[in-house]
């Protein structure tokens, strides 16, 4: 492990009663990045995180944190962990619970109280500080748990589906905080199956499917290496778009089609101009047609879909 890597995983595996959750997984998380650990539900993301946190012990392989072999709890004060399964003390008052969580991470009580107040104000929860946790909505509880993860100013922040239960406004608030923390030097492992969110905030992505890595690299490099010609098409209405899409089906290798918008991966050698001409001959009114990089969602579907089960890992140079 180099000085620039906060986490190094080497060939780890975990099996439960004959079920293979993770198999032969190796990855490196560079310092100061937002690292997306991506995959469908059941891919092994949470099991991997639990092994990084030393909650679950790998059957095989090794894990290093901050250059040291994983073992014991001596890294705890340097890590903030937001698990997928939320857990708050429902009968405690919000501010009291946050101060308690800060003290559990070694933060002096007065400083913990000041930090709790600062974060409650920042996330528009100041008036809820004296209230019991059980009085808060699900979204508010999610924000409170996020605050509890942050109070000791961790160097490594591990977030497992952090946006679950949040409305779009609060999702954006957390996205902005995550990006700011990364730019301030923190390292963030961000686990999700929401590709649109990951594409907006991740510097580096690792896609796993059925416990195996199928792609790993810097986001821009992943898009470049994925290859193929991709175009985005936006239609005026869904009725005309259906006929238009049928007219080009023989030119398209894969498509994400919502009705009024489509991302098309063209077959090898197909000229985008030919696709546009054929679309227009159907009479469809087109608001947008442009050549684009493949979206992370398209890459995810290609690599973590049914065909990815037997695919060999694709390595991309680390950014």
C-alpha positions as CSV (number, residue, x, y, z in Angstrom):
1,X,0.0,0.0,0.0
2,X,1.3,3.5,-0.9
3,X,1.1,6.6,1.2
4,X,-1.7,7.9,-1.2
5,X,-4.0,5.0,-0.5
6,X,-6.2,5.0,2.6
7,X,-7.7,1.6,2.0
8,X,-6.1,-1.4,0.3
9,X,-8.1,-4.7,-0.1
10,X,-6.2,-7.7,-1.4
11,X,-8.1,-10.8,-2.6
12,X,-10.8,-10.9,0.2
13,X,-13.6,-13.4,0.2
14,X,-16.6,-14.0,2.4
15,X,-19.1,-16.9,2.4
16,X,-22.2,-17.5,4.4
17,X,-23.6,-21.0,4.6
18,X,-22.6,-21.9,1.1
19,X,-23.5,-18.5,-0.3
20,X,-20.6,-16.5,-1.8
21,X,-21.1,-12.9,-0.8
22,X,-17.6,-11.6,-1.9
23,X,-15.0,-13.5,-3.9
24,X,-11.4,-12.5,-4.8
25,X,-12.1,-8.8,-4.4
26,X,-9.1,-6.4,-4.6
27,X,-9.2,-2.6,-4.7
28,X,-7.4,0.5,-3.6
29,X,-9.0,3.7,-2.3
30,X,-6.7,6.7,-2.9
31,X,-6.6,9.5,-0.4
32,X,-8.9,12.5,-0.8
33,X,-11.3,11.0,-3.4
34,X,-15.0,10.2,-3.4
35,X,-14.8,6.4,-4.2
36,X,-18.1,4.9,-5.5
37,X,-18.6,1.3,-4.5
38,X,-21.4,0.4,-6.9
39,X,-23.5,-2.6,-7.7
40,X,-27.0,-4.0,-7.7
41,X,-28.7,-5.0,-4.5
42,X,-27.1,-8.2,-3.2
43,X,-23.8,-7.6,-5.1
44,X,-21.7,-7.7,-1.9
45,X,-21.2,-3.9,-1.2
46,X,-22.4,-4.0,2.4
47,X,-20.5,-7.2,3.2
48,X,-17.3,-5.5,1.8
49,X,-17.9,-2.4,3.9
50,X,-18.5,-4.5,7.0
51,X,-15.2,-6.2,6.4
52,X,-13.4,-2.9,6.1
53,X,-15.0,-1.9,9.4
54,X,-13.8,-5.1,11.0
55,X,-17.4,-6.1,11.8
56,X,-17.1,-9.2,9.6
57,X,-13.9,-11.1,9.2
58,X,-12.8,-12.1,5.7
59,X,-12.5,-15.8,5.0
60,X,-9.5,-15.0,2.8
61,X,-7.4,-12.0,1.9
62,X,-6.2,-9.0,3.7
63,X,-7.3,-5.4,4.3
64,X,-5.1,-2.4,5.2
65,X,-6.3,0.9,6.5
66,X,-4.0,4.0,6.6
67,X,-1.0,1.7,5.8
68,X,-1.7,-0.8,8.7
69,X,-3.0,-4.3,8.6
70,X,-6.6,-4.3,9.8
71,X,-7.2,-5.6,13.3
72,X,-8.8,-4.5,16.5
73,X,-10.5,-1.1,16.9
74,X,-7.5,1.3,16.9
75,X,-8.6,2.9,13.6
76,X,-12.1,3.7,14.9
77,X,-11.4,7.3,15.8
78,X,-10.2,8.0,12.2
79,X,-13.3,6.6,10.5
80,X,-16.9,7.7,10.3
81,X,-19.4,5.0,9.3
82,X,-23.0,5.5,8.2
83,X,-24.5,1.9,7.9
84,X,-27.3,1.0,5.6
85,X,-29.3,-0.2,8.6
86,X,-30.0,2.9,10.6
87,X,-29.7,2.9,14.4
88,X,-30.6,5.8,16.7
89,X,-31.6,5.9,20.3
90,X,-35.2,6.8,19.8
91,X,-35.9,7.9,23.4
92,X,-32.9,10.2,23.7
93,X,-33.1,13.9,22.8
94,X,-31.4,14.7,19.5
95,X,-28.6,17.0,20.8
96,X,-27.9,14.7,23.8
97,X,-27.5,11.7,21.6
98,X,-25.2,13.5,19.2
99,X,-23.0,14.7,22.1
100,X,-22.9,11.1,23.4
101,X,-21.9,9.8,20.0
102,X,-19.1,12.4,19.8
103,X,-17.8,11.4,23.2
104,X,-17.8,7.7,22.2
105,X,-15.4,8.7,19.4
106,X,-13.1,10.5,21.9
107,X,-14.3,14.1,21.4
108,X,-14.3,16.2,24.6
109,X,-17.9,16.9,25.7
110,X,-17.9,20.7,25.3
111,X,-16.4,20.5,21.8
112,X,-18.8,17.7,20.9
113,X,-21.7,19.9,22.0
114,X,-20.4,22.8,19.9
115,X,-20.0,20.6,16.9
116,X,-23.5,19.1,17.3
117,X,-25.0,22.6,17.4
118,X,-23.0,23.7,14.3
119,X,-24.2,20.7,12.3
120,X,-27.8,20.9,13.5
121,X,-27.9,24.5,12.3
122,X,-26.2,23.5,9.0
123,X,-28.8,20.9,8.2
124,X,-31.8,23.0,9.4
125,X,-32.4,20.9,12.5
126,X,-31.5,23.3,15.3
127,X,-35.1,23.6,16.6
128,X,-35.2,19.8,16.8
129,X,-32.2,19.5,19.1
130,X,-34.3,19.3,22.3
131,X,-36.8,16.9,20.9
132,X,-36.7,13.1,21.2
133,X,-35.4,11.2,18.1
134,X,-38.7,9.3,17.8
135,X,-40.5,12.6,17.1
136,X,-38.5,13.2,13.9
137,X,-39.4,12.1,10.5
138,X,-37.5,9.4,8.7
139,X,-35.6,12.0,6.6
140,X,-34.7,14.0,9.7
141,X,-33.5,10.9,11.5
142,X,-31.3,10.2,8.4
143,X,-29.7,13.6,8.7
144,X,-29.2,13.2,12.4
145,X,-27.4,9.9,11.9
146,X,-25.2,11.6,9.2
147,X,-24.3,14.3,11.7
148,X,-23.4,11.6,14.2
149,X,-21.0,10.1,11.6
150,X,-19.3,13.5,11.1
151,X,-18.8,14.9,14.6
152,X,-15.3,13.6,15.3
153,X,-14.1,14.9,11.9
154,X,-13.0,11.5,10.4
155,X,-10.3,11.1,7.8
156,X,-12.2,8.2,6.2
157,X,-16.0,8.5,5.8
158,X,-17.9,5.3,4.8
159,X,-21.4,5.9,3.6
160,X,-23.7,3.0,2.8
161,X,-26.8,4.2,0.8
162,X,-26.7,7.7,2.5
163,X,-29.5,9.2,0.5
164,X,-32.2,6.6,1.3
165,X,-35.2,8.3,2.7
166,X,-34.2,11.8,1.7
167,X,-36.1,14.2,-0.5
168,X,-34.3,15.7,-3.5
169,X,-33.5,19.0,-1.6
170,X,-31.9,17.2,1.3
171,X,-30.1,14.8,-1.1
172,X,-28.5,17.8,-2.7
173,X,-27.5,19.2,0.7
174,X,-25.7,16.0,1.5
175,X,-24.1,15.8,-1.9
176,X,-22.6,19.3,-1.5
177,X,-21.3,18.4,2.0
178,X,-19.7,15.2,0.7
179,X,-18.0,17.0,-2.2
180,X,-16.8,19.8,0.2
181,X,-15.4,17.2,2.7
182,X,-13.5,15.5,-0.1
183,X,-12.0,18.8,-1.3
184,X,-11.0,19.4,2.3
185,X,-8.9,16.2,2.3
186,X,-11.3,13.6,3.6
187,X,-11.6,10.2,1.8
188,X,-15.1,9.0,1.2
189,X,-16.3,5.5,0.3
190,X,-19.8,5.9,-1.1
191,X,-21.8,2.8,-1.6
192,X,-25.0,2.9,-3.7
193,X,-27.0,1.5,-6.6
194,X,-28.1,5.0,-7.7
195,X,-25.9,5.6,-10.7
196,X,-27.1,9.1,-11.4
197,X,-26.1,10.2,-7.9
198,X,-22.7,8.4,-8.1
199,X,-21.9,10.0,-11.5
200,X,-22.3,13.5,-10.0
201,X,-20.1,13.1,-7.0
202,X,-17.6,10.3,-7.5
203,X,-14.0,10.7,-8.7
204,X,-13.4,6.9,-8.8
205,X,-15.8,4.0,-9.2
206,X,-15.7,0.3,-8.6
207,X,-18.6,-1.9,-9.9
208,X,-19.1,-5.3,-8.3
209,X,-21.6,-7.9,-9.4
210,X,-22.3,-11.2,-7.5
211,X,-19.4,-10.4,-5.2
212,X,-16.8,-9.9,-7.9
213,X,-15.2,-6.8,-9.3
214,X,-16.1,-6.1,-12.9
215,X,-14.8,-2.6,-13.4
216,X,-12.5,-0.3,-11.4
217,X,-11.0,3.1,-12.2
218,X,-11.3,6.9,-12.4
219,X,-14.7,8.0,-13.6
220,X,-13.4,9.8,-16.7
221,X,-11.1,7.0,-17.6
222,X,-13.9,4.4,-17.1
223,X,-16.0,6.3,-19.6
224,X,-13.2,6.6,-22.1
225,X,-12.3,2.9,-21.9
226,X,-16.0,1.8,-22.1
227,X,-15.9,2.6,-25.8
228,X,-18.5,2.6,-28.4
229,X,-20.5,5.5,-29.9
230,X,-23.3,6.9,-27.7
231,X,-25.9,9.5,-28.6
232,X,-28.6,11.3,-26.5
233,X,-32.0,11.9,-28.1
234,X,-34.8,13.9,-26.6
235,X,-38.3,13.9,-28.3
236,X,-41.3,16.2,-28.0
237,X,-43.7,13.4,-27.0
238,X,-43.8,9.8,-26.2
239,X,-46.1,8.7,-29.0
240,X,-43.8,9.7,-31.8
241,X,-40.7,8.5,-29.9
242,X,-42.0,4.9,-29.9
243,X,-42.2,4.8,-33.7
244,X,-38.9,6.6,-34.0
245,X,-37.1,4.1,-31.8
246,X,-38.5,1.1,-33.7
247,X,-37.1,2.7,-36.9
248,X,-33.5,2.6,-35.6
249,X,-33.5,-0.6,-33.7
250,X,-31.2,-2.4,-36.1
251,X,-28.6,0.4,-35.6
252,X,-28.6,0.3,-31.8
253,X,-26.6,-2.1,-29.6
254,X,-28.2,-1.0,-26.3
255,X,-30.6,1.7,-25.2
256,X,-31.9,3.4,-22.1
257,X,-35.3,4.7,-23.2
258,X,-37.7,6.6,-20.9
259,X,-40.1,7.6,-23.7
260,X,-39.1,11.2,-24.2
261,X,-35.4,10.7,-23.7
262,X,-33.1,7.9,-24.8
263,X,-29.4,7.2,-24.5
264,X,-28.4,4.9,-27.4
265,X,-25.3,2.9,-27.8
266,X,-24.8,2.4,-31.5
267,X,-23.6,-0.7,-33.2
268,X,-20.0,-0.7,-34.3
269,X,-19.4,1.3,-37.4
270,X,-22.8,3.0,-37.3
271,X,-22.7,6.8,-38.2
272,X,-24.7,8.9,-35.8
273,X,-25.8,11.0,-38.8
274,X,-27.5,8.0,-40.3
275,X,-29.4,7.5,-37.0
276,X,-30.6,11.1,-37.0
277,X,-31.7,11.0,-40.6
278,X,-33.8,7.8,-40.0
279,X,-35.3,9.3,-36.8
280,X,-36.4,12.4,-38.7
281,X,-38.0,10.4,-41.5
282,X,-40.5,9.0,-39.0
283,X,-41.8,12.6,-38.4
284,X,-40.8,12.6,-34.8
285,X,-40.0,16.1,-33.4
286,X,-36.6,16.0,-31.9
287,X,-35.5,18.5,-29.3
288,X,-32.0,17.2,-28.8
289,X,-29.6,14.9,-30.6
290,X,-25.9,14.8,-29.7
291,X,-23.0,12.5,-29.3
292,X,-22.1,11.9,-25.7
293,X,-19.9,9.9,-23.4
294,X,-21.6,6.8,-22.0
295,X,-23.5,7.5,-18.8
296,X,-22.5,5.7,-15.7
297,X,-25.9,4.1,-15.7
298,X,-25.3,2.7,-19.2
299,X,-21.9,1.4,-18.1
300,X,-23.4,-0.1,-15.0
301,X,-26.1,-1.9,-17.0
302,X,-23.5,-3.3,-19.5
303,X,-21.1,-4.5,-16.8
304,X,-23.4,-5.5,-13.9
305,X,-26.3,-6.8,-15.9
306,X,-26.8,-10.5,-16.8
307,X,-23.8,-10.5,-19.1
308,X,-21.5,-9.3,-16.4
309,X,-21.8,-12.5,-14.3
310,X,-19.2,-14.3,-16.4
311,X,-17.2,-11.3,-17.4
312,X,-13.6,-11.0,-16.5
313,X,-12.6,-7.9,-14.5
314,X,-11.8,-4.8,-16.5
315,X,-8.9,-2.9,-15.0
316,X,-8.5,0.8,-15.7
317,X,-5.6,2.9,-14.6
318,X,-6.2,4.5,-11.2
319,X,-6.8,8.2,-11.4
